[in-house]
């Protein structure tokens, strides 16, 4: 073959133009494909994040709540018996004084300061913690029902009795329901009359038996008033689930005060049995409480789909690229 073939102007022009015309669409197609791939990856990652957020955040909050309760318990054990008795007596005197207030639900600044400093053993606003064996709940109890408090635990309503029991007392505790980041009182509607819950305050455990459950409007506050001679504690949450137009009031009557060791021996076995029965009967509140494995399974499926979406086109392109040189070789051999 003559070398002049490569230097003929018409052949050279034809060669370059063909190369340019063939390469440009490929580059544009490749760029478009990369942009689409990146968008798919971002959308899939966002979807996976949304699926896993409730499960991860709930687990994180559960660990945080456990640490708060553990810290509270350690702080109480570190105090001497005389200091524990002094704090308890202060709370009892506060409840007696509360009966003399003309407007208990609108405390003055001075009264609010006294409230905040009473039964605050750790200096963090935690006055104790609540356990509800029937629904496997263990949550710290804080002074006030500020939104920051209700995001992480149970709030004590100012103007109601401090949770130390005694005649003519009525402690009222409020908790959110249905938060994506924490369960809190989500399953409170599974508690029935006759079930028990416990308030762990200082070195004592107060046991309450549920004697009344009502659903009321938010303004019906008379049901949380102190009843002379009675020793009550009421748990409040929003209802219906996801609508929150009413309030569910689960009232318990104080039946005994025991030590933490007695509680573990007497009630923890019952707690495990109650949780097992709940799981076996499938009473996860009409299916609204999604098991933890569901979002994880969805996330795994999403990752597999994402992997297939990313690597399937690559393998297809590799096969196509392998075929292209063969075609070019066949074409050149024919010439």
C-alpha angles and dihedrals in degrees: 000000000000118000088221088077090074095051101048106120095222092051093046092049091048091049096050095043092051091049092050093046091050098045101045098064090045092055093047091047091049093050092049091048091051093050092050091048092052091049091050091050092050093048092048093048090049090050092049090049091052091049094050099038098085093047096044095043092047091052091046091051091047090055090046092050091049091052092050091051092046090050091049092049092049091048091052092050090050091058119085120245094253092057091048091051090048093053091047093050090049089056092048091051090048091056091050090050091048090065089066095055114109094204107027096172095056104055120188120237090261093048091047091052091052090048093051093050096048118091092003099132097163101037090239099097093257111135096178139296140271129227124195108187095191093063100025095247126160113167137159118248116224134190112260131008098256114156092247088057095047091053092065108022149341122311127215112224111236112235093040123097119281110252100258098104128227136138117310095017131128118181115193123201124189129200137174124247130210100012112161090223101048139018097216107148095351093122097039091115088067090067112100136196107281095033119118138226130184136218113209104205121171105313096336135083118212114203120208129188116211108244102164139026123188139170112214142162117270093251094056094097098148090087091070095052121120113267114211112252094005129112109209140163120191126198115208131196138155123270151225094043110259093002100066098187094133139037127240114216117198108186124195130190120220110249105167146353117222140164124266091252091053090048092053092049096044107032111023093072088050088050092055091047092049092050091049093051091048091052094046093050092047094230094159090144100277094315098299094116102079114213114245093243094061099072090040090053091048090049092052090050090049091052091051091049090047091051091050092047091052102041102034093070090046092055090045090052091049091054091048091049090052091054094048097065089048090055092047091050091050091048094050092047090054090054 
